[in-house]
Amino acid sequence: MKRLLSYISELKGKSIIAPLFKCLESLFELFVPMVIAYMIDSGIQKGNAAIIWKSLFLLLLLALIGLSCAIVAQYFAAEVAMHVGQSYRNALFHKVLNLSYSNVDEVGSASLLTRLGPDIFQIESTVNMVLRLFLRSPFIVFGAVIMAFRISPSISLLFILVLVLLSVLIFGIMLITMPLYKKIQVALEKITKQVRENILGVRVIRAFYREKKEEEGFQKSNEAYTAMQVKVGKISSLLNPLSMLIIQLGLMGILYFSSRLVNDGRLFQGNVVALTNYMSQILAELLKLANLIILILKGLASLDRVEEVFAIENEQVEEASSDLSRQYGSMDNAEIESDSKWNTEDNTSKDEEEAIVFQNVSFSYGNNGEYAVSDLNFSIKKGESLGIIGGTGSGKTTLISLLSGFYPCYSGEIRLFGKNQRNYVKEELFGSIALVPQKAVLFSGTLRENLLWRNKNATDKELWDALDMACAKEFIEEKGKGLELPVTEEGKNFSGGQRQRLCIARALVGEAKFLILDDSSSALDFATERKLRHALSAYKRVENKIIISQRVASIRDLDKIIVMDQGKIVGMGKHKALLESSPVYKEICLSQLKKEEL
């Protein structure tokens, strides 16, 4: 709430003008029944045309002034609401960009999209309507009661009774519907997630003829969401008819008692019309207030969901590491060190000649109780190249994610050039790594804009050299637009292999300590991959190259190869040595190569 109020206070003057002018509009509206009563009692009944025309002119003037006040109020209310929405979107987007991988995994991308879109739009709408109606409606309600008291104190008691009954009705419905709106937002998140997954995976869905199954799943979620909306709608729909019933009973009471007062000469006919008009005003404003309260409840539910993201704190490395060890690790460091087959004397050295040192590193995603990787101990020296191979789910990408600093909460220690990875400034750590992820990701814009991500000051020659080394120069030249070639969202105007080569080219622009290729040549044919390997072997702008691959040919000539299985290192060394010492590696080789090629 503090954040919301701070955004509103940035336009303090406009946020005051909006409700103030709404109150002025209400004030002029309260005078209308009195003018009508005066016109009936002094003009129509006495046949005084001058008073009738004077009253009509006054009614027109009140209408024009009220309209002007309403336009000013709604303009400034909308401006404040749009400012709040813009500020929230900017702040939330910035927060999302700075969330760790663990945080994003925990919240979910579909949930973040819902909070950035529908939830903030709900906050905008709520702020807009609150500035317009939150003071206006109570002002008219209590103003109408006061004006009724001036006309007839006895009948005004009926107004107070109606007001109490309507308040009980409104707040009763509010308390019932309040917890249901959060459930509706959660159900909407589920639908958003399913739609997003279906759009991103539409080719896979069609390839496996899963359209009907996905339609059934979406239909089920949609029906659940609809059922919740209908349930809340049924409860909320009671508000209008019950309010109307109370008001109509109140009007009946006014007409009954006022008619007796008119007969006694204690009340004029115009006063009766004014009283009924004030009762109608109370009805209209209380219904608006009831709808506003429902809108506020929705807005508060959305505000809570948005603030939940702001409340997420980046993981505390030391605490999280100790927690991880307590929850998942039953062995202390001494036990792990003694049990580790691949632990060497080198991996305890603080010598800066060691480019990477993993010492007793274990990691688990969330609190699922199982390690994704465990007991990782290895080191590579400056200038050495490292290959990582293993089956699907063996922990290869997790190892690279830990090295890159995406998941800071792990047990054990990672040292880069003799310095604890946790002591690196984030910008320094990320700037030292040129990473090509498993999934090739390009952004809408131009080819030049995509290639300049790592080094904004790179020259055209450097960009073309990177494209040439990544085996992408030829097909770019064929398209005829050079570096200004348009790139659609996610690079859909390129094939899978072309996207991979462009992502590799982007990583090769500028200098880095580590070049990491995470299975980034899987969509390339063997000839193109061989050409790419040859080009990368001559690339000297990085200290160390790390290549993850399912293909033995991609890593067999590297200085060191790590074989992973079920989150553990089960082999380490050069190609020939691993053929003798690692059954897992030998099995992988035999599945891809002929015996004479080993």
C-alpha positions in Angstrom: 0.0 0.0 0.0 2.9 2.4 0.7 4.2 1.9 -2.8 0.7 2.7 -4.2 0.4 5.8 -2.1 3.9 7.0 -3.1 3.0 6.7 -6.8 -0.3 8.7 -6.2 1.6 11.3 -4.2 3.9 11.9 -7.2 0.8 13.6 -8.7 -0.5 15.0 -5.4 -2.2 18.1 -6.9 -4.1 16.1 -9.5 -5.0 13.4 -7.1 -6.6 16.1 -4.9 -8.3 18.0 -7.7 -10.1 14.9 -9.0 -12.1 14.1 -5.8 -12.5 17.8 -5.0 -14.2 18.5 -8.3 -16.4 15.4 -7.9 -17.5 16.8 -4.5 -18.3 20.1 -6.2 -20.4 18.2 -8.8 -22.2 16.4 -6.0 -22.9 19.7 -4.2 -24.6 21.2 -7.2 -26.5 17.9 -7.7 -27.9 18.2 -4.2 -29.4 21.6 -5.0 -31.5 20.2 -7.9 -34.3 18.7 -5.8 -34.6 21.9 -3.9 -34.9 23.9 -7.1 -37.6 21.5 -8.4 -39.5 21.8 -5.1 -39.4 25.6 -5.3 -40.6 25.5 -9.0 -43.5 23.2 -8.1 -44.6 25.1 -4.9 -44.0 28.7 -6.0 -44.2 28.4 -9.8 -46.5 25.7 -11.1 -49.1 25.7 -8.3 -49.3 29.5 -8.3 -49.1 29.8 -12.1 -46.0 32.1 -11.9 -44.3 31.7 -15.3 -41.3 33.9 -14.3 -40.4 31.5 -11.4 -40.8 28.5 -13.7 -38.4 30.0 -16.3 -36.1 31.1 -13.6 -36.0 27.6 -12.1 -35.4 26.0 -15.5 -32.5 28.3 -16.2 -31.1 27.6 -12.7 -31.4 23.8 -13.4 -29.6 24.2 -16.7 -26.9 26.2 -15.1 -26.4 23.6 -12.3 -26.2 20.9 -15.0 -23.6 22.7 -17.0 -21.5 23.5 -13.9 -21.8 19.8 -12.7 -20.8 18.6 -16.2 -17.7 20.8 -16.2 -16.7 19.6 -12.7 -17.2 16.0 -13.8 -15.0 16.4 -16.9 -12.2 18.0 -14.9 -12.4 15.3 -12.2 -12.5 12.4 -14.6 -9.6 13.8 -16.6 -7.3 14.1 -13.6 -8.4 10.8 -12.1 -7.6 9.0 -15.3 -4.2 10.7 -15.5 -3.3 9.7 -12.0 -4.5 6.1 -12.6 -2.5 5.8 -15.8 0.6 7.1 -13.9 0.1 4.6 -11.2 -0.2 1.8 -13.7 2.9 2.9 -15.6 4.9 3.2 -12.5 3.9 -0.2 -11.2 4.6 -1.8 -14.6 8.1 -0.2 -14.8 8.9 -1.2 -11.2 7.6 -4.7 -11.5 9.3 -5.3 -14.8 12.6 -4.1 -13.3 12.0 -6.4 -10.3 11.3 -9.4 -12.5 14.5 -8.8 -14.5 16.5 -8.9 -11.2 14.8 -12.0 -9.8 17.1 -15.0 -9.5 16.3 -18.2 -11.5 15.1 -19.8 -8.3 12.6 -17.0 -7.7 11.3 -17.1 -11.2 10.9 -20.9 -11.0 9.1 -20.5 -7.7 6.6 -17.9 -8.8 6.2 -19.1 -12.4 6.4 -17.2 -15.6 2.6 -17.4 -16.3 1.9 -15.9 -12.8 4.4 -13.1 -13.5 2.7 -12.3 -16.8 -0.7 -12.2 -15.1 0.6 -9.8 -12.5 2.2 -7.5 -15.1 -0.9 -7.5 -17.2 -4.4 -8.0 -15.7 -3.5 -7.3 -12.1 -1.9 -3.9 -12.8 -4.8 -3.1 -15.1 -7.1 -3.9 -12.2 -5.1 -1.6 -9.9 -5.4 1.2 -12.5 -9.2 0.8 -12.8 -9.5 0.8 -9.0 -7.5 4.0 -8.5 -9.5 5.7 -11.3 -12.8 4.8 -9.8 -11.8 5.6 -6.2 -10.7 9.1 -7.1 -14.0 9.7 -8.9 -16.5 8.0 -6.5 -15.0 7.3 -3.1 -15.8 10.9 -1.8 -18.6 11.7 -4.2 -20.9 8.8 -3.1 -20.7 9.3 0.7 -20.9 13.1 0.1 -24.2 12.7 -1.8 -25.6 10.1 0.6 -25.0 12.1 3.8 -25.9 15.4 2.0 -29.2 13.9 0.9 -29.9 12.9 4.5 -29.1 16.4 5.7 -31.3 18.0 3.1 -34.1 15.6 4.0 -33.7 16.6 7.6 -34.0 20.3 6.7 -37.3 19.5 4.9 -38.8 17.1 7.5 -36.9 15.9 10.6 -39.5 13.1 11.2 -39.3 11.7 7.7 -35.5 11.9 7.7 -35.5 9.1 10.3 -36.8 6.9 7.6 -33.7 7.9 5.5 -31.4 6.9 8.3 -33.1 3.5 8.7 -32.8 2.8 4.9 -29.2 3.9 5.0 -28.4 1.5 7.9 -30.1 -1.5 6.1 -28.3 -0.7 2.8 -24.9 -0.5 4.6 -25.5 -3.9 6.3 -26.4 -5.4 2.9 -23.4 -4.0 1.1 -20.8 -4.9 3.7 -22.3 -8.3 4.2 -21.9 -9.1 0.5 -18.5 -7.6 0.6 -17.3 -9.9 3.3 -18.6 -13.0 1.5 -17.1 -12.1 -1.9 -13.7 -10.8 -0.6 -11.9 -14.2 -0.4 -13.3 -15.4 -3.7 -11.6 -12.8 -5.8 -8.1 -14.1 -5.0 -9.2 -17.6 -6.1 -10.5 -16.1 -9.3 -7.1 -14.6 -10.0 -5.3 -17.9 -9.3 -7.7 -19.7 -11.7 -7.0 -17.0 -14.3 -3.2 -17.6 -13.8 -3.8 -21.3 -14.6 -5.6 -20.5 -17.8 -2.8 -18.0 -18.8 -0.2 -20.7 -18.1 -2.0 -23.2 -20.3 -2.5 -20.8 -23.2 1.2 -19.8 -23.0 2.4 -23.4 -23.0 0.1 -24.3 -25.9 1.3 -21.3 -28.0 4.9 -22.0 -27.3 4.5 -25.7 -27.9 2.0 -25.7 -30.8 4.3 -27.6 -33.1 4.9 -30.4 -30.5 1.2 -30.6 -29.8 0.4 -31.1 -33.5 3.3 -33.5 -34.0 1.9 -35.8 -31.3 -1.8 -35.2 -32.2 -2.5 -33.8 -28.8 -5.0 -31.1 -29.8 -8.0 -32.8 -28.3 -6.2 -33.6 -25.1 -5.1 -30.0 -24.7 -8.5 -28.7 -25.6 -10.0 -30.9 -22.9 -7.5 -29.6 -20.3 -8.2 -26.0 -21.3 -11.9 -26.6 -21.2 -11.7 -28.0 -17.7 -9.7 -25.0 -16.4 -12.0 -22.6 -18.2 -15.1 -24.2 -16.7 -13.6 -24.0 -13.2 -12.8 -20.3 -13.8 -16.3 -19.7 -15.1 -17.9 -21.5 -12.2 -16.0 -19.2 -9.8 -17.0 -16.1 -11.7 -20.6 -17.3 -11.8 -20.6 -18.0 -8.1 -19.3 -14.5 -7.2 -21.6 -13.0 -9.8 -24.6 -14.7 -8.2 -23.7 -13.3 -4.8 -22.9 -9.8 -6.2 -26.1 -9.8 -8.3 -28.2 -9.9 -5.1 -27.0 -6.4 -4.3 -29.0 -4.5 -6.9 -32.4 -6.1 -6.4 -32.2 -6.2 -2.6 -31.0 -2.6 -2.6 -33.8 -1.6 -4.9 -36.3 -3.5 -2.6 -35.1 -1.5 0.4 -35.2 1.8 -1.5 -38.7 1.1 -2.8 -40.0 0.2 0.6 -38.4 3.5 1.8 -40.1 5.4 -1.0 -43.4 3.8 0.0 -42.8 4.9 3.5 -42.0 8.5 2.4 -45.1 8.7 0.3 -47.3 7.3 3.1 -46.0 9.6 5.9 -45.5 12.7 3.7 -49.0 12.4 2.3 -50.4 12.7 5.9 -48.2 15.7 6.5 -49.4 17.3 3.3 -53.0 16.8 4.4 -52.2 18.4 7.7 -50.5 21.3 5.9 -47.1 20.7 7.5 -45.5 19.8 4.2 -45.8 21.0 0.6 -46.2 18.9 -2.5 -42.8 20.1 -3.9 -41.2 18.9 -0.7 -42.5 15.4 -1.3 -41.0 15.4 -4.8 -37.7 16.6 -3.3 -37.7 13.8 -0.6 -38.4 11.1 -3.3 -35.6 12.6 -5.4 -33.2 12.5 -2.5 -34.1 8.9 -1.8 -33.4 8.1 -5.5 -30.1 9.8 -5.2 -29.2 7.7 -2.2 -30.2 4.6 -4.1 -28.0 5.5 -7.1 -25.0 6.5 -5.0 -25.1 3.5 -2.7 -25.3 1.2 -5.7 -22.3 3.0 -7.1 -20.6 2.7 -3.8 -21.3 -1.0 -3.6 -19.9 -1.6 -7.0 -16.9 0.6 -6.1 -16.3 -1.5 -2.9 -16.4 -4.7 -5.0 -13.9 -3.1 -7.4 -11.7 -2.1 -4.5 -11.7 -5.7 -3.3 -10.6 -6.9 -6.7 -8.0 -4.1 -6.7 -6.7 -5.0 -3.3 -6.5 -8.7 -4.3 -4.4 -7.7 -7.4 -2.3 -5.3 -5.3 -1.5 -8.1 -2.8 -0.4 -10.3 -5.7 1.8 -7.6 -7.2 3.3 -6.7 -3.8 4.1 -10.4 -3.3 6.6 -10.1 -6.1 8.2 -7.0 -4.7 8.5 -8.8 -1.3 10.6 -11.5 -2.8 14.2 -11.1 -1.7 17.2 -12.4 -3.5 18.5 -15.5 -1.9 20.9 -15.0 1.0 23.8 -17.2 -0.1 25.3 -18.2 3.2 22.0 -18.9 4.9 20.6 -20.7 1.9 23.7 -22.8 1.6 23.6 -23.9 5.2 19.8 -24.5 5.0 20.4 -26.6 1.9 23.0 -28.7 3.7 20.7 -29.2 6.7 17.7 -30.1 4.6 19.2 -32.3 1.9 22.8 -33.1 2.9 23.5 -35.7 5.4 27.3 -35.6 4.9 29.6 -32.9 6.1 32.5 -31.6 3.9 35.0 -34.0 5.3 32.8 -37.0 4.5 32.1 -35.7 1.0 35.8 -35.1 0.4 36.8 -38.5 1.5 34.1 -40.2 -0.5 34.6 -38.3 -3.7 36.3 -40.3 -6.4 37.1 -37.2 -8.4 38.4 -35.0 -5.7 42.0 -34.0 -6.3 44.6 -32.0 -4.5 44.4 -29.3 -7.2 40.8 -28.4 -6.4 41.8 -27.0 -3.0 44.4 -24.7 -4.4 43.8 -21.0 -4.4 46.2 -20.5 -7.2 44.9 -18.1 -9.9 46.1 -20.5 -12.5 43.0 -22.5 -11.7 40.3 -21.0 -13.9 37.4 -23.0 -12.3 37.3 -25.0 -9.1 34.2 -26.9 -7.9 34.6 -28.2 -4.4 31.9 -30.3 -2.8 29.1 -28.6 -4.7 25.6 -29.9 -4.3 22.3 -28.2 -5.4 18.6 -28.9 -5.3 15.8 -27.0 -7.1 13.4 -25.7 -4.5 12.5 -28.0 -1.6 11.8 -31.2 -3.4 14.2 -33.1 -1.2 16.4 -34.4 -4.1 19.7 -33.2 -5.5 19.8 -32.1 -9.1 23.6 -32.4 -8.8 25.7 -33.6 -5.8 29.3 -33.9 -4.8 30.8 -32.1 -7.7 34.6 -31.8 -7.5 36.7 -30.8 -10.4 39.0 -28.1 -11.7 40.3 -26.7 -15.0 43.3 -24.5 -15.6 43.6 -21.3 -17.6 43.4 -22.0 -21.3 42.0 -25.5 -20.9 38.8 -26.5 -22.7 36.2 -28.6 -21.0 33.6 -30.9 -22.4 30.5 -32.1 -20.5 28.5 -35.1 -21.7 25.8 -37.3 -20.2 22.3 -38.5 -20.7 19.2 -36.3 -20.5 18.6 -35.1 -16.9 22.1 -36.0 -15.8 22.7 -32.4 -14.5 24.8 -30.9 -17.3 22.8 -27.7 -17.7 22.5 -27.4 -13.9 26.3 -27.5 -13.5 26.6 -24.6 -16.1 23.8 -22.7 -14.4 25.7 -22.9 -11.1 28.9 -21.8 -12.7 27.2 -18.9 -14.4 25.7 -17.7 -11.0 22.1 -18.2 -11.9 21.4 -20.2 -8.7 23.5 -18.8 -5.9 22.1 -21.1 -3.2 24.2 -24.2 -3.2 26.3 -26.0 -0.8 30.1 -26.2 -1.3 32.3 -23.7 -3.1 32.9 -22.5 -6.6 36.1 -20.5 -7.3 36.8 -18.6 -10.5 40.5 -17.7 -11.0 41.1 -18.1 -7.3 38.2 -16.0 -6.2 35.0 -17.3 -4.5 32.2 -16.9 -7.1 29.9 -15.5 -4.4 32.3 -12.6 -3.9 31.9 -11.5 -7.5 29.8 -8.5 -8.3 26.9 -9.7 -10.4 27.8 -7.5 -13.4 31.4 -8.6 -13.2 30.4 -12.3 -13.1 27.9 -12.1 -15.9 30.2 -10.0 -18.0 32.9 -12.6 -17.8 30.7 -15.3 -19.3 29.7 -15.6 -22.9 26.8 -18.1 -22.7 24.8 -19.8 -25.5 21.9 -21.5 -23.8 20.2 -24.7 -24.8 17.2 -22.8 -26.3 18.2 -20.3 -28.9 16.7 -17.0 -27.9 16.5 -14.0 -30.3 14.6 -10.8 -29.8 12.5 -8.8 -32.2 14.4 -6.0 -33.9 17.3 -6.2 -36.2 20.2 -8.6 -36.5 22.6 -5.8 -35.5 20.6 -5.1 -32.3 20.7 -8.8 -31.3 24.5 -9.1 -31.9 25.3 -6.0 -29.9 23.9 -7.4 -26.6 27.3 -8.3 -25.2 29.3 -5.3 -26.6 27.3 -2.2 -27.6 30.4 -0.6 -29.0 31.4 -3.5 -31.4 32.2 -2.4 -35.0 30.5 -3.9 -38.0 33.7 -5.8 -38.8 33.6 -7.5 -35.4 29.9 -8.4 -36.0 30.7 -9.9 -39.4 33.7 -11.7 -38.0 31.5 -13.3 -35.3 28.9 -14.3 -37.9 31.7 -15.8 -40.1 33.1 -17.8 -37.2 29.6 -19.0 -36.2 29.0 -20.2 -39.8 26.1 -17.7 -40.2 27.7 -15.2 -42.6 26.7 -17.0 -45.7 22.9 -17.3 -45.1 22.8 -13.7 -43.8 24.4 -12.4 -47.0 21.9 -14.4 -49.1 19.0 -12.5 -47.4 20.4 -9.3 -48.8 19.8 -6.9 -45.9 23.0 -7.4 -44.0 23.1 -6.4 -40.3 19.8 -4.5 -40.7 18.0 -7.8 -41.4 14.7 -7.9 -39.4 14.4 -10.4 -36.6 10.8 -11.3 -35.6 9.8 -12.3 -32.1 11.8 -15.3 -30.9 13.6 -15.3 -34.3 10.7 -17.2 -36.0 11.9 -16.0 -39.4 15.0 -18.3 -39.1 15.3 -22.0 -38.9 16.4 -23.8 -35.7 19.9 -24.2 -36.9 20.1 -20.6 -38.1 18.9 -19.3 -34.7 21.6 -21.4 -32.9 24.3 -20.0 -35.1 23.1 -16.4 -34.6 23.1 -17.0 -30.8 26.7 -18.3 -31.0 27.7 -15.3 -33.1 26.2 -13.0 -30.4 28.3 -14.7 -27.7 31.4 -14.3 -29.8 31.1 -10.5 -30.0 33.5 -9.0 -27.4 35.8 -10.6 -25.0 35.0 -13.0 -22.1 36.8 -15.3 -19.7 34.5 -18.2 -20.4 32.7 -19.3 -23.6 29.9 -21.7 -22.7 28.0 -23.6 -25.4 25.1 -25.5 -23.7 24.2 -28.1 -26.4 23.9 -25.2 -28.8 24.7 -27.1 -32.0 22.1 -29.7 -31.6 20.1 -28.4 -34.6 23.2 -28.2 -36.9 24.1 -30.8 -39.5 27.4 -32.7 -39.0 29.3 -30.8 -41.7 28.3 -27.3 -40.3 29.1 -28.4 -36.7 32.5 -29.7 -37.8 33.2 -26.3 -39.5 32.0 -24.5 -36.3 34.3 -26.6 -34.1 37.2 -25.9 -36.3 36.5 -22.1 -36.2 36.0 -22.1 -32.4 39.3 -24.0 -31.8 41.1 -20.9 -33.3 39.1 -18.4 -31.2 41.5 -16.7 -28.8 39.3 -14.1 -27.1 38.3 -16.3 -24.2 40.3 -17.9 -21.5 38.4 -21.2 -21.4 35.8 -22.9 -23.6 33.2 -25.1 -22.1 31.0 -27.2 -24.4 28.0 -29.3 -23.3 26.9 -31.8 -26.0 25.1 -35.0 -26.6 27.5 -35.7 -29.5 30.9 -37.3 -28.7 32.4 -35.8 -31.8 31.8 -32.3 -30.4 33.9 -32.8 -27.3 36.4 -35.7 -28.0 39.3 -33.4 -28.8 38.9 -31.1 -25.7 41.5 -31.0 -23.0 39.2 -32.4 -20.3 35.9 -34.2 -20.5 33.4 -34.7 -17.6 30.9 -37.5 -17.8 27.7 -37.0 -15.8 25.0 -39.4 -14.7 22.1 -38.8 -12.3 23.6 -35.6 -11.1 27.1 -37.0 -10.3 30.4 -37.0 -12.0 31.1 -40.6 -13.0 34.1 -40.0 -15.2 36.7 -37.3 -15.9 39.7 -37.1 -18.2 40.6 -37.2 -21.9 38.7 -39.2 -24.6 41.1 -42.2 -24.7 41.4 -42.5 -21.0 37.6 -42.3 -20.5 37.1 -45.1 -23.0 39.1 -47.3 -20.6 37.9 -46.0 -17.3 34.2 -45.0 -17.7 31.6 -47.5 -18.8 29.0 -44.7 -19.2 31.2 -42.8 -21.6 32.1 -45.9 -23.5 28.4 -46.7 -23.9 27.7 -43.2 -25.2 30.6 -43.5 -27.7 29.5 -46.9 -29.0 26.0 -45.6 -29.5 27.3 -42.9 -31.9 30.6 -44.1 -33.3 31.9 -47.2 -35.0 34.5 -49.2 -33.1 37.2 -48.1 -35.6 36.3 -44.4 -35.0 36.8 -44.6 -31.3 
